[in-house]
C-alpha cells in the first residue's frame, strides 16, 4: 500500500458502512476528521503506553472474570 507524505488518509470501505458511519457521526455532531484523529490518538497514546520507570514485568497482570491470572 502506498504511503504519501501528505496528511491525507485514504481507505476504501463498503458503501453501506460508510453511510452508517456518516449518519452516526452526524447524530453525534462530530466530523469524520475529529473522530478519526481522536481514535488514532487513543490507539497510539492510550492506556497501552508503558511508564518510563516500570518494565513490562512491573505492570499489573490482567485478571479474568473469575479473578484468576489464567
CHARMM-style PDB file with segment names, atoms N, HN, CA, C and O in Angstrom:
ATOM      1  N   UNK     1       0.844  -1.173   0.000  1.00  0.00      PROA
ATOM      2  CA  UNK     1       0.000   0.000   0.000  1.00  0.00      PROA
ATOM      3  C   UNK     1       0.891   1.238   0.000  1.00  0.00      PROA
ATOM      4  O   UNK     1       1.827   1.330   0.793  1.00  0.00      PROA
ATOM      5  N   UNK     2       0.607   2.172  -0.870  1.00  0.00      PROA
ATOM      6  HN  UNK     2      -0.154   2.097  -1.515  1.00  0.00      PROA
ATOM      7  CA  UNK     2       1.408   3.382  -0.987  1.00  0.00      PROA
ATOM      8  C   UNK     2       1.184   4.300   0.214  1.00  0.00      PROA
ATOM      9  O   UNK     2       0.078   4.394   0.746  1.00  0.00      PROA
ATOM     10  N   UNK     3       2.256   4.975   0.626  1.00  0.00      PROA
ATOM     11  HN  UNK     3       3.155   4.899   0.194  1.00  0.00      PROA
ATOM     12  CA  UNK     3       2.171   5.943   1.714  1.00  0.00      PROA
ATOM     13  C   UNK     3       2.803   7.242   1.241  1.00  0.00      PROA
ATOM     14  O   UNK     3       4.017   7.313   1.047  1.00  0.00      PROA
ATOM     15  N   UNK     4       1.995   8.251   1.059  1.00  0.00      PROA
ATOM     16  HN  UNK     4       1.009   8.193   1.216  1.00  0.00      PROA
ATOM     17  CA  UNK     4       2.496   9.550   0.658  1.00  0.00      PROA
ATOM     18  C   UNK     4       2.926  10.364   1.864  1.00  0.00      PROA
ATOM     19  O   UNK     4       2.755   9.944   3.009  1.00  0.00      PROA
ATOM     20  N   UNK     5       3.482  11.527   1.593  1.00  0.00      PROA
ATOM     21  HN  UNK     5       3.620  11.868   0.663  1.00  0.00      PROA
ATOM     22  CA  UNK     5       3.953  12.405   2.674  1.00  0.00      PROA
ATOM     23  C   UNK     5       2.918  13.438   3.082  1.00  0.00      PROA
ATOM     24  O   UNK     5       3.156  14.216   4.006  1.00  0.00      PROA
ATOM     25  N   UNK     6       1.769  13.460   2.407  1.00  0.00      PROA
ATOM     26  HN  UNK     6       1.576  12.828   1.657  1.00  0.00      PROA
ATOM     27  CA  UNK     6       0.725  14.426   2.758  1.00  0.00      PROA
ATOM     28  C   UNK     6       0.045  14.000   4.059  1.00  0.00      PROA
ATOM     29  O   UNK     6       0.337  12.928   4.590  1.00  0.00      PROA
ATOM     30  N   UNK     7      -0.831  14.809   4.556  1.00  0.00      PROA
ATOM     31  HN  UNK     7      -1.068  15.679   4.125  1.00  0.00      PROA
ATOM     32  CA  UNK     7      -1.578  14.475   5.769  1.00  0.00      PROA
ATOM     33  C   UNK     7      -2.861  13.729   5.493  1.00  0.00      PROA
ATOM     34  O   UNK     7      -3.710  13.605   6.376  1.00  0.00      PROA
ATOM     35  N   UNK     8      -3.017  13.229   4.280  1.00  0.00      PROA
ATOM     36  HN  UNK     8      -2.327  13.329   3.562  1.00  0.00      PROA
ATOM     37  CA  UNK     8      -4.268  12.551   3.915  1.00  0.00      PROA
ATOM     38  C   UNK     8      -4.197  11.050   4.203  1.00  0.00      PROA
ATOM     39  O   UNK     8      -3.149  10.416   4.078  1.00  0.00      PROA
ATOM     40  N   UNK     9      -5.354  10.508   4.596  1.00  0.00      PROA
ATOM     41  HN  UNK     9      -6.205  11.023   4.698  1.00  0.00      PROA
ATOM     42  CA  UNK     9      -5.521   9.070   4.775  1.00  0.00      PROA
ATOM     43  C   UNK     9      -6.679   8.662   3.878  1.00  0.00      PROA
ATOM     44  O   UNK     9      -7.781   9.198   4.003  1.00  0.00      PROA
ATOM     45  N   UNK    10      -6.441   7.725   2.982  1.00  0.00      PROA
ATOM     46  HN  UNK    10      -5.547   7.289   2.881  1.00  0.00      PROA
ATOM     47  CA  UNK    10      -7.484   7.290   2.053  1.00  0.00      PROA
ATOM     48  C   UNK    10      -7.689   5.790   2.222  1.00  0.00      PROA
ATOM     49  O   UNK    10      -6.747   5.006   2.104  1.00  0.00      PROA
ATOM     50  N   UNK    11      -8.931   5.400   2.501  1.00  0.00      PROA
ATOM     51  HN  UNK    11      -9.696   6.037   2.597  1.00  0.00      PROA
ATOM     52  CA  UNK    11      -9.261   3.980   2.626  1.00  0.00      PROA
ATOM     53  C   UNK    11     -10.535   3.705   1.836  1.00  0.00      PROA
ATOM     54  O   UNK    11     -11.342   4.606   1.608  1.00  0.00      PROA
ATOM     55  N   UNK    12     -10.704   2.474   1.428  1.00  0.00      PROA
ATOM     56  HN  UNK    12     -10.048   1.742   1.613  1.00  0.00      PROA
ATOM     57  CA  UNK    12     -11.924   2.079   0.738  1.00  0.00      PROA
ATOM     58  C   UNK    12     -12.704   1.150   1.660  1.00  0.00      PROA
ATOM     59  O   UNK    12     -12.181   0.146   2.145  1.00  0.00      PROA
ATOM     60  N   UNK    13     -13.969   1.507   1.892  1.00  0.00      PROA
ATOM     61  HN  UNK    13     -14.394   2.322   1.498  1.00  0.00      PROA
ATOM     62  CA  UNK    13     -14.829   0.681   2.737  1.00  0.00      PROA
ATOM     63  C   UNK    13     -16.148   0.431   2.022  1.00  0.00      PROA
ATOM     64  O   UNK    13     -16.456   1.090   1.029  1.00  0.00      PROA
ATOM     65  N   UNK    14     -16.915  -0.506   2.519  1.00  0.00      PROA
ATOM     66  HN  UNK    14     -16.665  -1.041   3.327  1.00  0.00      PROA
ATOM     67  CA  UNK    14     -18.229  -0.830   1.975  1.00  0.00      PROA
ATOM     68  C   UNK    14     -19.115   0.418   2.022  1.00  0.00      PROA
ATOM     69  O   UNK    14     -19.166   1.085   3.055  1.00  0.00      PROA
ATOM     70  N   UNK    15     -19.808   0.749   0.938  1.00  0.00      PROA
ATOM     71  HN  UNK    15     -19.767   0.207   0.098  1.00  0.00      PROA
ATOM     72  CA  UNK    15     -20.670   1.939   0.911  1.00  0.00      PROA
ATOM     73  C   UNK    15     -21.731   1.966   2.019  1.00  0.00      PROA
ATOM     74  O   UNK    15     -22.046   3.034   2.544  1.00  0.00      PROA
ATOM     75  N   UNK    16     -22.276   0.818   2.371  1.00  0.00      PROA
ATOM     76  HN  UNK    16     -22.020  -0.049   1.944  1.00  0.00      PROA
ATOM     77  CA  UNK    16     -23.267   0.766   3.445  1.00  0.00      PROA
ATOM     78  C   UNK    16     -22.638   1.164   4.777  1.00  0.00      PROA
ATOM     79  O   UNK    16     -23.232   1.924   5.541  1.00  0.00      PROA
ATOM     80  N   UNK    17     -21.451   0.659   5.056  1.00  0.00      PROA
ATOM     81  HN  UNK    17     -20.968   0.042   4.435  1.00  0.00      PROA
ATOM     82  CA  UNK    17     -20.742   1.014   6.281  1.00  0.00      PROA
ATOM     83  C   UNK    17     -20.431   2.506   6.294  1.00  0.00      PROA
ATOM     84  O   UNK    17     -20.551   3.156   7.332  1.00  0.00      PROA
ATOM     85  N   UNK    18     -20.036   3.047   5.156  1.00  0.00      PROA
ATOM     86  HN  UNK    18     -19.939   2.519   4.313  1.00  0.00      PROA
ATOM     87  CA  UNK    18     -19.740   4.475   5.054  1.00  0.00      PROA
ATOM     88  C   UNK    18     -20.972   5.314   5.388  1.00  0.00      PROA
ATOM     89  O   UNK    18     -20.875   6.279   6.147  1.00  0.00      PROA
ATOM     90  N   UNK    19     -22.131   4.955   4.829  1.00  0.00      PROA
ATOM     91  HN  UNK    19     -22.210   4.172   4.213  1.00  0.00      PROA
ATOM     92  CA  UNK    19     -23.367   5.689   5.115  1.00  0.00      PROA
ATOM     93  C   UNK    19     -23.709   5.636   6.600  1.00  0.00      PROA
ATOM     94  O   UNK    19     -24.086   6.644   7.198  1.00  0.00      PROA
ATOM     95  N   UNK    20     -23.573   4.447   7.189  1.00  0.00      PROA
ATOM     96  HN  UNK    20     -23.266   3.628   6.704  1.00  0.00      PROA
ATOM     97  CA  UNK    20     -23.877   4.286   8.611  1.00  0.00      PROA
ATOM     98  C   UNK    20     -22.914   5.093   9.480  1.00  0.00      PROA
ATOM     99  O   UNK    20     -23.313   5.690  10.480  1.00  0.00      PROA
ATOM    100  N   UNK    21     -21.669   5.101   9.090  1.00  0.00      PROA
ATOM    101  HN  UNK    21     -21.345   4.617   8.277  1.00  0.00      PROA
ATOM    102  CA  UNK    21     -20.661   5.848   9.842  1.00  0.00      PROA
ATOM    103  C   UNK    21     -20.958   7.341   9.796  1.00  0.00      PROA
ATOM    104  O   UNK    21     -20.958   8.007  10.831  1.00  0.00      PROA
ATOM    105  N   UNK    22     -21.212   7.868   8.601  1.00  0.00      PROA
ATOM    106  HN  UNK    22     -21.212   7.327   7.760  1.00  0.00      PROA
ATOM    107  CA  UNK    22     -21.523   9.293   8.486  1.00  0.00      PROA
ATOM    108  C   UNK    22     -22.805   9.642   9.229  1.00  0.00      PROA
ATOM    109  O   UNK    22     -22.879  10.705   9.846  1.00  0.00      PROA
ATOM    110  N   UNK    23     -23.815   8.778   9.188  1.00  0.00      PROA
ATOM    111  HN  UNK    23     -23.755   7.915   8.687  1.00  0.00      PROA
ATOM    112  CA  UNK    23     -25.066   9.038   9.904  1.00  0.00      PROA
ATOM    113  C   UNK    23     -24.822   9.081  11.414  1.00  0.00      PROA
ATOM    114  O   UNK    23     -25.353   9.949  12.106  1.00  0.00      PROA
ATOM    115  N   UNK    24     -24.034   8.159  11.911  1.00  0.00      PROA
ATOM    116  HN  UNK    24     -23.603   7.453  11.348  1.00  0.00      PROA
ATOM    117  CA  UNK    24     -23.731   8.116  13.338  1.00  0.00      PROA
ATOM    118  C   UNK    24     -22.937   9.345  13.761  1.00  0.00      PROA
ATOM    119  O   UNK    24     -23.207   9.944  14.802  1.00  0.00      PROA
ATOM    120  N   UNK    25     -21.955   9.712  12.946  1.00  0.00      PROA
ATOM    121  HN  UNK    25     -21.735   9.226  12.100  1.00  0.00      PROA
ATOM    122  CA  UNK    25     -21.155  10.897  13.270  1.00  0.00      PROA
ATOM    123  C   UNK    25     -21.996  12.168  13.224  1.00  0.00      PROA
ATOM    124  O   UNK    25     -21.811  13.069  14.042  1.00  0.00      PROA
ATOM    125  N   UNK    26     -22.920  12.239  12.265  1.00  0.00      PROA
ATOM    126  HN  UNK    26     -23.070  11.507  11.601  1.00  0.00      PROA
ATOM    127  CA  UNK    26     -23.806  13.401  12.184  1.00  0.00      PROA
ATOM    128  C   UNK    26     -24.671  13.483  13.444  1.00  0.00      PROA
ATOM    129  O   UNK    26     -24.860  14.565  14.001  1.00  0.00      PROA
ATOM    130  N   UNK    27     -25.189  12.351  13.886  1.00  0.00      PROA
ATOM    131  HN  UNK    27     -25.035  11.473  13.433  1.00  0.00      PROA
ATOM    132  CA  UNK    27     -26.000  12.306  15.105  1.00  0.00      PROA
ATOM    133  C   UNK    27     -25.195  12.793  16.315  1.00  0.00      PROA
ATOM    134  O   UNK    27     -25.720  13.493  17.181  1.00  0.00      PROA
ATOM    135  N   UNK    28     -23.926  12.415  16.359  1.00  0.00      PROA
ATOM    136  HN  UNK    28     -23.500  11.846  15.656  1.00  0.00      PROA
ATOM    137  CA  UNK    28     -23.054  12.812  17.465  1.00  0.00      PROA
ATOM    138  C   UNK    28     -22.455  14.202  17.266  1.00  0.00      PROA
ATOM    139  O   UNK    28     -21.698  14.683  18.110  1.00  0.00      PROA
ATOM    140  N   UNK    29     -22.794  14.840  16.158  1.00  0.00      PROA
ATOM    141  HN  UNK    29     -23.409  14.449  15.474  1.00  0.00      PROA
ATOM    142  CA  UNK    29     -22.274  16.156  15.799  1.00  0.00      PROA
ATOM    143  C   UNK    29     -20.747  16.167  15.827  1.00  0.00      PROA
ATOM    144  O   UNK    29     -20.120  17.031  16.440  1.00  0.00      PROA
ATOM    145  N   UNK    30     -20.176  15.185  15.147  1.00  0.00      PROA
ATOM    146  HN  UNK    30     -20.685  14.483  14.649  1.00  0.00      PROA
ATOM    147  CA  UNK    30     -18.726  15.018  15.072  1.00  0.00      PROA
ATOM    148  C   UNK    30     -18.352  14.796  13.609  1.00  0.00      PROA
ATOM    149  O   UNK    30     -19.072  14.117  12.877  1.00  0.00      PROA
ATOM    150  N   UNK    31     -17.245  15.360  13.190  1.00  0.00      PROA
ATOM    151  HN  UNK    31     -16.660  15.913  13.785  1.00  0.00      PROA
ATOM    152  CA  UNK    31     -16.800  15.158  11.815  1.00  0.00      PROA
ATOM    153  C   UNK    31     -15.974  13.886  11.718  1.00  0.00      PROA
ATOM    154  O   UNK    31     -15.479  13.367  12.719  1.00  0.00      PROA
ATOM    155  N   UNK    32     -15.835  13.392  10.487  1.00  0.00      PROA
ATOM    156  HN  UNK    32     -16.237  13.814   9.674  1.00  0.00      PROA
ATOM    157  CA  UNK    32     -15.000  12.209  10.271  1.00  0.00      PROA
ATOM    158  C   UNK    32     -13.570  12.484  10.742  1.00  0.00      PROA
ATOM    159  O   UNK    32     -12.944  11.629  11.367  1.00  0.00      PROA
ATOM    160  N   UNK    33     -13.062  13.669  10.442  1.00  0.00      PROA
ATOM    161  HN  UNK    33     -13.571  14.364   9.935  1.00  0.00      PROA
ATOM    162  CA  UNK    33     -11.696  14.011  10.847  1.00  0.00      PROA
ATOM    163  C   UNK    33     -11.568  14.015  12.366  1.00  0.00      PROA
ATOM    164  O   UNK    33     -10.615  13.451  12.904  1.00  0.00      PROA
ATOM    165  N   UNK    34     -12.510  14.641  13.063  1.00  0.00      PROA
ATOM    166  HN  UNK    34     -13.284  15.099  12.626  1.00  0.00      PROA
ATOM    167  CA  UNK    34     -12.457  14.678  14.531  1.00  0.00      PROA
ATOM    168  C   UNK    34     -12.472  13.270  15.110  1.00  0.00      PROA
ATOM    169  O   UNK    34     -11.690  12.944  16.002  1.00  0.00      PROA
ATOM    170  N   UNK    35     -13.373  12.441  14.591  1.00  0.00      PROA
ATOM    171  HN  UNK    35     -14.008  12.706  13.866  1.00  0.00      PROA
ATOM    172  CA  UNK    35     -13.490  11.065  15.074  1.00  0.00      PROA
ATOM    173  C   UNK    35     -12.220  10.276  14.807  1.00  0.00      PROA
ATOM    174  O   UNK    35     -11.712   9.585  15.690  1.00  0.00      PROA
ATOM    175  N   UNK    36     -11.708  10.382  13.585  1.00  0.00      PROA
ATOM    176  HN  UNK    36     -12.121  10.943  12.868  1.00  0.00      PROA
ATOM    177  CA  UNK    36     -10.528   9.612  13.219  1.00  0.00      PROA
ATOM    178  C   UNK    36      -9.320  10.025  14.054  1.00  0.00      PROA
ATOM    179  O   UNK    36      -8.591   9.169  14.555  1.00  0.00      PROA
ATOM    180  N   UNK    37      -9.105  11.324  14.205  1.00  0.00      PROA
ATOM    181  HN  UNK    37      -9.697  12.019  13.798  1.00  0.00      PROA
ATOM    182  CA  UNK    37      -7.954  11.800  14.980  1.00  0.00      PROA
ATOM    183  C   UNK    37      -8.063  11.347  16.430  1.00  0.00      PROA
ATOM    184  O   UNK    37      -7.074  10.911  17.019  1.00  0.00      PROA
ATOM    185  N   UNK    38      -9.271  11.449  17.016  1.00  0.00      PROA
ATOM    186  HN  UNK    38     -10.075  11.803  16.537  1.00  0.00      PROA
ATOM    187  CA  UNK    38      -9.483  11.007  18.402  1.00  0.00      PROA
ATOM    188  C   UNK    38      -9.166   9.515  18.550  1.00  0.00      PROA
ATOM    189  O   UNK    38      -8.471   9.114  19.484  1.00  0.00      PROA
ATOM    190  N   UNK    39      -9.674   8.701  17.629  1.00  0.00      PROA
ATOM    191  HN  UNK    39     -10.238   9.026  16.870  1.00  0.00      PROA
ATOM    192  CA  UNK    39      -9.443   7.259  17.678  1.00  0.00      PROA
ATOM    193  C   UNK    39      -7.971   6.919  17.440  1.00  0.00      PROA
ATOM    194  O   UNK    39      -7.417   6.048  18.111  1.00  0.00      PROA
ATOM    195  N   UNK    40      -7.343   7.600  16.490  1.00  0.00      PROA
ATOM    196  HN  UNK    40      -7.794   8.308  15.945  1.00  0.00      PROA
ATOM    197  CA  UNK    40      -5.929   7.341  16.192  1.00  0.00      PROA
ATOM    198  C   UNK    40      -5.053   7.707  17.387  1.00  0.00      PROA
ATOM    199  O   UNK    40      -4.147   6.957  17.749  1.00  0.00      PROA
ATOM    200  N   UNK    41      -5.322   8.858  17.997  1.00  0.00      PROA
ATOM    201  HN  UNK    41      -6.058   9.468  17.704  1.00  0.00      PROA
ATOM    202  CA  UNK    41      -4.546   9.269  19.171  1.00  0.00      PROA
ATOM    203  C   UNK    41      -4.764   8.301  20.331  1.00  0.00      PROA
ATOM    204  O   UNK    41      -3.826   7.985  21.062  1.00  0.00      PROA
ATOM    205  N   UNK    42      -5.996   7.830  20.501  1.00  0.00      PROA
ATOM    206  HN  UNK    42      -6.759   8.086  19.907  1.00  0.00      PROA
ATOM    207  CA  UNK    42      -6.266   6.847  21.550  1.00  0.00      PROA
ATOM    208  C   UNK    42      -5.499   5.554  21.320  1.00  0.00      PROA
ATOM    209  O   UNK    42      -4.991   4.948  22.264  1.00  0.00      PROA
ATOM    210  N   UNK    43      -5.418   5.140  20.076  1.00  0.00      PROA
ATOM    211  HN  UNK    43      -5.830   5.632  19.309  1.00  0.00      PROA
ATOM    212  CA  UNK    43      -4.679   3.926  19.739  1.00  0.00      PROA
ATOM    213  C   UNK    43      -3.186   4.102  20.002  1.00  0.00      PROA
ATOM    214  O   UNK    43      -2.535   3.212  20.549  1.00  0.00      PROA
ATOM    215  N   UNK    44      -2.657   5.246  19.613  1.00  0.00      PROA
ATOM    216  HN  UNK    44      -3.187   5.969  19.169  1.00  0.00      PROA
ATOM    217  CA  UNK    44      -1.218   5.487  19.741  1.00  0.00      PROA
ATOM    218  C   UNK    44      -0.816   5.839  21.164  1.00  0.00      PROA
ATOM    219  O   UNK    44       0.164   5.298  21.676  1.00  0.00      PROA
ATOM    220  N   UNK    45      -1.551   6.734  21.811  1.00  0.00      PROA
ATOM    221  HN  UNK    45      -2.347   7.173  21.395  1.00  0.00      PROA
ATOM    222  CA  UNK    45      -1.152   7.273  23.109  1.00  0.00      PROA
ATOM    223  C   UNK    45      -1.978   6.747  24.266  1.00  0.00      PROA
ATOM    224  O   UNK    45      -1.794   7.186  25.401  1.00  0.00      PROA
ATOM    225  N   UNK    46      -2.870   5.830  24.009  1.00  0.00      PROA
ATOM    226  HN  UNK    46      -3.019   5.473  23.087  1.00  0.00      PROA
ATOM    227  CA  UNK    46      -3.812   5.358  25.026  1.00  0.00      PROA
ATOM    228  C   UNK    46      -3.187   4.583  26.157  1.00  0.00      PROA
ATOM    229  O   UNK    46      -1.991   4.689  26.427  1.00  0.00      PROA
ATOM    230  N   UNK    47      -4.017   3.805  26.809  1.00  0.00      PROA
ATOM    231  HN  UNK    47      -4.989   3.719  26.590  1.00  0.00      PROA
ATOM    232  CA  UNK    47      -3.649   3.086  28.030  1.00  0.00      PROA
ATOM    233  C   UNK    47      -2.530   2.083  27.829  1.00  0.00      PROA
ATOM    234  O   UNK    47      -1.952   1.610  28.807  1.00  0.00      PROA
ATOM    235  N   UNK    48      -2.211   1.749  26.599  1.00  0.00      PROA
ATOM    236  HN  UNK    48      -2.680   2.134  25.804  1.00  0.00      PROA
ATOM    237  CA  UNK    48      -1.173   0.759  26.359  1.00  0.00      PROA
ATOM    238  C   UNK    48       0.232   1.327  26.537  1.00  0.00      PROA
ATOM    239  O   UNK    48       1.211   0.581  26.492  1.00  0.00      PROA
ATOM    240  N   UNK    49       0.342   2.647  26.739  1.00  0.00      PROA
ATOM    241  HN  UNK    49      -0.453   3.253  26.775  1.00  0.00      PROA
ATOM    242  CA  UNK    49       1.648   3.273  26.892  1.00  0.00      PROA
ATOM    243  C   UNK    49       2.241   2.873  28.241  1.00  0.00      PROA
ATOM    244  O   UNK    49       1.574   2.983  29.269  1.00  0.00      PROA
ATOM    245  N   UNK    50       3.479   2.413  28.240  1.00  0.00      PROA
ATOM    246  HN  UNK    50       4.021   2.323  27.404  1.00  0.00      PROA
ATOM    247  CA  UNK    50       4.151   1.993  29.457  1.00  0.00      PROA
ATOM    248  C   UNK    50       4.747   3.183  30.178  1.00  0.00      PROA
ATOM    249  O   UNK    50       5.090   4.189  29.557  1.00  0.00      PROA
ATOM    250  N   UNK    51       4.870   3.067  31.482  1.00  0.00      PROA
ATOM    251  HN  UNK    51       4.592   2.250  31.986  1.00  0.00      PROA
ATOM    252  CA  UNK    51       5.539   4.083  32.272  1.00  0.00      PROA
ATOM    253  C   UNK    51       7.019   4.095  31.934  1.00  0.00      PROA
ATOM    254  O   UNK    51       7.581   3.065  31.562  1.00  0.00      PROA
ATOM    255  N   UNK    52       7.655   5.262  32.062  1.00  0.00      PROA
ATOM    256  HN  UNK    52       7.198   6.098  32.364  1.00  0.00      PROA
ATOM    257  CA  UNK    52       9.094   5.356  31.825  1.00  0.00      PROA
ATOM    258  C   UNK    52       9.892   4.650  32.906  1.00  0.00      PROA
ATOM    259  O   UNK    52      11.050   4.294  32.687  1.00  0.00      PROA
ATOM    260  N   UNK    53       9.289   4.442  34.072  1.00  0.00      PROA
ATOM    261  HN  UNK    53       8.349   4.731  34.251  1.00  0.00      PROA
ATOM    262  CA  UNK    53      10.011   3.907  35.206  1.00  0.00      PROA
ATOM    263  C   UNK    53       9.655   2.474  35.558  1.00  0.00      PROA
ATOM    264  O   UNK    53      10.154   1.935  36.545  1.00  0.00      PROA
ATOM    265  N   UNK    54       8.804   1.857  34.766  1.00  0.00      PROA
ATOM    266  HN  UNK    54       8.399   2.295  33.964  1.00  0.00      PROA
ATOM    267  CA  UNK    54       8.415   0.472  35.025  1.00  0.00      PROA
ATOM    268  C   UNK    54       8.699  -0.378  33.800  1.00  0.00      PROA
ATOM    269  O   UNK    54       8.540   0.071  32.665  1.00  0.00      PROA
ATOM    270  N   UNK    55       9.119  -1.605  34.041  1.00  0.00      PROA
ATOM    271  HN  UNK    55       9.249  -1.970  34.963  1.00  0.00      PROA
ATOM    272  CA  UNK    55       9.293  -2.546  32.948  1.00  0.00      PROA
ATOM    273  C   UNK    55       7.971  -3.272  32.747  1.00  0.00      PROA
ATOM    274  O   UNK    55       7.117  -3.229  33.632  1.00  0.00      PROA
ATOM    275  N   UNK    56       7.771  -3.939  31.607  1.00  0.00      PROA
ATOM    276  HN  UNK    56       8.465  -3.973  30.888  1.00  0.00      PROA
ATOM    277  CA  UNK    56       6.510  -4.680  31.410  1.00  0.00      PROA
ATOM    278  C   UNK    56       6.237  -5.676  32.532  1.00  0.00      PROA
ATOM    279  O   UNK    56       5.078  -5.946  32.845  1.00  0.00      PROA
ATOM    280  N   UNK    57       7.293  -6.230  33.146  1.00  0.00      PROA
ATOM    281  HN  UNK    57       8.235  -6.011  32.892  1.00  0.00      PROA
ATOM    282  CA  UNK    57       7.109  -7.188  34.236  1.00  0.00      PROA
ATOM    283  C   UNK    57       6.545  -6.532  35.483  1.00  0.00      PROA
ATOM    284  O   UNK    57       5.939  -7.211  36.312  1.00  0.00      PROA
ATOM    285  N   UNK    58       6.734  -5.208  35.636  1.00  0.00      PROA
ATOM    286  HN  UNK    58       7.227  -4.657  34.963  1.00  0.00      PROA
ATOM    287  CA  UNK    58       6.221  -4.486  36.796  1.00  0.00      PROA
ATOM    288  C   UNK    58       4.748  -4.124  36.663  1.00  0.00      PROA
ATOM    289  O   UNK    58       4.101  -3.791  37.656  1.00  0.00      PROA
ATOM    290  N   UNK    59       4.213  -4.184  35.449  1.00  0.00      PROA
ATOM    291  HN  UNK    59       4.738  -4.454  34.642  1.00  0.00      PROA
ATOM    292  CA  UNK    59       2.824  -3.815  35.209  1.00  0.00      PROA
ATOM    293  C   UNK    59       1.907  -4.853  35.843  1.00  0.00      PROA
ATOM    294  O   UNK    59       2.231  -6.041  35.828  1.00  0.00      PROA
ATOM    295  N   UNK    60       0.780  -4.441  36.396  1.00  0.00      PROA
ATOM    296  HN  UNK    60       0.517  -3.476  36.409  1.00  0.00      PROA
ATOM    297  CA  UNK    60      -0.157  -5.414  36.980  1.00  0.00      PROA
ATOM    298  C   UNK    60      -0.702  -6.346  35.908  1.00  0.00      PROA
ATOM    299  O   UNK    60      -0.975  -5.932  34.781  1.00  0.00      PROA
ATOM    300  N   UNK    61      -0.853  -7.603  36.276  1.00  0.00      PROA
ATOM    301  HN  UNK    61      -0.632  -7.940  37.191  1.00  0.00      PROA
ATOM    302  CA  UNK    61      -1.372  -8.570  35.313  1.00  0.00      PROA
ATOM    303  C   UNK    61      -2.878  -8.424  35.199  1.00  0.00      PROA
ATOM    304  O   UNK    61      -3.557  -8.024  36.145  1.00  0.00      PROA
ATOM    305  N   UNK    62      -3.384  -8.753  34.026  1.00  0.00      PROA
ATOM    306  HN  UNK    62      -2.833  -9.078  33.257  1.00  0.00      PROA
ATOM    307  CA  UNK    62      -4.828  -8.678  33.786  1.00  0.00      PROA
ATOM    308  C   UNK    62      -5.517  -9.839  34.484  1.00  0.00      PROA
ATOM    309  O   UNK    62      -5.063 -10.979  34.390  1.00  0.00      PROA
ATOM    310  N   UNK    63      -6.581  -9.563  35.164  1.00  0.00      PROA
ATOM    311  HN  UNK    63      -6.950  -8.636  35.240  1.00  0.00      PROA
ATOM    312  CA  UNK    63      -7.366 -10.598  35.839  1.00  0.00      PROA
ATOM    313  C   UNK    63      -8.549 -10.964  34.966  1.00  0.00      PROA
ATOM    314  O   UNK    63      -9.093 -10.112  34.263  1.00  0.00      PROA
ATOM    315  N   UNK    64      -8.946 -12.205  35.007  1.00  0.00      PROA
ATOM    316  HN  UNK    64      -8.505 -12.897  35.578  1.00  0.00      PROA
ATOM    317  CA  UNK    64     -10.112 -12.679  34.277  1.00  0.00      PROA
ATOM    318  C   UNK    64     -11.347 -12.526  35.161  1.00  0.00      PROA
ATOM    319  O   UNK    64     -11.242 -12.230  36.351  1.00  0.00      PROA
ATOM    320  N   UNK    65     -12.509 -12.731  34.563  1.00  0.00      PROA
ATOM    321  HN  UNK    65     -12.595 -12.972  33.596  1.00  0.00      PROA
ATOM    322  CA  UNK    65     -13.768 -12.564  35.285  1.00  0.00      PROA
ATOM    323  C   UNK    65     -13.829 -13.345  36.596  1.00  0.00      PROA
ATOM    324  O   UNK    65     -14.462 -12.919  37.562  1.00  0.00      PROA
ATOM    325  N   UNK    66     -13.158 -14.496  36.610  1.00  0.00      PROA
ATOM    326  HN  UNK    66     -12.643 -14.843  35.825  1.00  0.00      PROA
ATOM    327  CA  UNK    66     -13.193 -15.320  37.825  1.00  0.00      PROA
ATOM    328  C   UNK    66     -12.096 -14.939  38.816  1.00  0.00      PROA
ATOM    329  O   UNK    66     -11.946 -15.589  39.851  1.00  0.00      PROA
ATOM    330  N   UNK    67     -11.302 -13.853  38.500  1.00  0.00      PROA
ATOM    331  HN  UNK    67     -11.424 -13.325  37.660  1.00  0.00      PROA
ATOM    332  CA  UNK    67     -10.256 -13.400  39.405  1.00  0.00      PROA
ATOM    333  C   UNK    67      -8.924 -14.084  39.199  1.00  0.00      PROA
ATOM    334  O   UNK    67      -7.947 -13.716  39.852  1.00  0.00      PROA
ATOM    335  N   UNK    68      -8.845 -15.074  38.308  1.00  0.00      PROA
ATOM    336  HN  UNK    68      -9.639 -15.372  37.778  1.00  0.00      PROA
ATOM    337  CA  UNK    68      -7.586 -15.780  38.090  1.00  0.00      PROA
ATOM    338  C   UNK    68      -6.713 -15.047  37.096  1.00  0.00      PROA
ATOM    339  O   UNK    68      -7.172 -14.129  36.416  1.00  0.00      PROA
ATOM    340  N   UNK    69      -5.428 -15.455  37.008  1.00  0.00      PROA
ATOM    341  HN  UNK    69      -5.055 -16.200  37.560  1.00  0.00      PROA
ATOM    342  CA  UNK    69      -4.476 -14.889  36.060  1.00  0.00      PROA
ATOM    343  C   UNK    69      -4.378 -15.695  34.795  1.00  0.00      PROA
ATOM    344  O   UNK    69      -3.628 -15.311  33.898  1.00  0.00      PROA
ATOM    345  N   UNK    70      -5.089 -16.784  34.672  1.00  0.00      PROA
ATOM    346  HN  UNK    70      -5.698 -17.096  35.401  1.00  0.00      PROA
ATOM    347  CA  UNK    70      -5.058 -17.720  33.550  1.00  0.00      PROA
ATOM    348  C   UNK    70      -4.062 -17.343  32.490  1.00  0.00      PROA
ATOM    349  OT1 UNK    70      -3.932 -18.046  31.487  1.00  0.00      PROA
TER     350      UNK     70
END
